[in-house]
Amino acid sequence: MKVVLPRPPLVLAPVAGSRHFGHGLLLAMAAVTWSFGYWAVAKPLAQWRWVDILSESLIVAMLALWLVQLRASRPAGRVTTWLCLGLAGMLLGGWADLMDEFWKFPRAFTLLMGMESTCHLVGMTGLTFGLHLWRQEQLALNALRAGRERGYREHAQIDGLTQLGDGAYLLAQIERLRRTPAAPTTLVMLGWQDLPALARQHGLAEAERLLQATGPLLLLQLRQGDLLCRYAADRFVALLPNADSALPGDLLAALSAHVHPCADGRTRARLGARMASATLDADEDGEAQLLRLLERLR
């Protein structure tokens, strides 16, 4: 069963330590509008170019949406700050470009005439530096995801409880290996024997705590290039390219030796573990091979 986590409320991350970044940006946009209204000359309606007005309005709306999405999906930090500052600069440049469709500065106002290009240049510079920091952050996060993904990332196929790839992700990886067989790959399916009893005695939340602990426990045994997924319920599957015959047994031993501390603080449960393994067959459907392993565990 796939766990669907509740949708979190929309909380915007602070930028440069301030939660009023959005208010400051609105004030800056208002200042740009005021500068046009005070110093520039309004264009007659006949000179308005409606295609340009529509396209530039959409650009401003999209930049604002990107900024909100970025703040709503990231924690505060240096990367978030630079990305938001870069987008904010581009947004101000787009807003000035839009205002330029309604007003025109006299030639004497040279500095104000370059407002659009200056904001765009500063914004793109900040965004570029933010993307450089984001790349470094991603490399660090990729290292944390080692063993949980293998050369491909799809957030919709991450199990919400264990943060491992789900059954769909596992099948996609098996199909990739079947299409490009490079080395013998061992399929190992592991599961707990007494998980239903633990759930009856201590509640479903306790069983979920055990499943959450199972992922990190098995990941400690994996090598670079191995993959661990949650296939279904308490069944976990490891894809082990070029694995020696002892590695599946080591995974089983890690589960069998685990003593689970229950949330009540008094009970320590030791559950039996089961394992079934087979060599991946490139000529057979991946789901059929997984179902065969599942039958062997029952």
Secondary structure, DSSP 8 states (H G I E B T S, - for coil): --------------BTTBTTHHHHHHHHHHHHHHHHHHHSEE--GGG--HHHHHHHHHHHHHHHHHHHHHHHHS-SSHHHHHHHHHHHHHHHHHHHHHHTTTEE--TT-HHHHTHHHHHHHHHHHHHHHHHHHHHHHHHHHHHHTBTTBSS---GGGB-TTT-SB-HHHHHHHHHHHHHS--S-EEEEEEEESSHHHHHHHH-HHHHHHHHHHHHHHHHTT--TT-EEEEEETTEEEEEEET--THHHHHHHHHHHT--EE-TTSS-EE---EEEEEEE--TTS-HHHHHHHHHHHH-
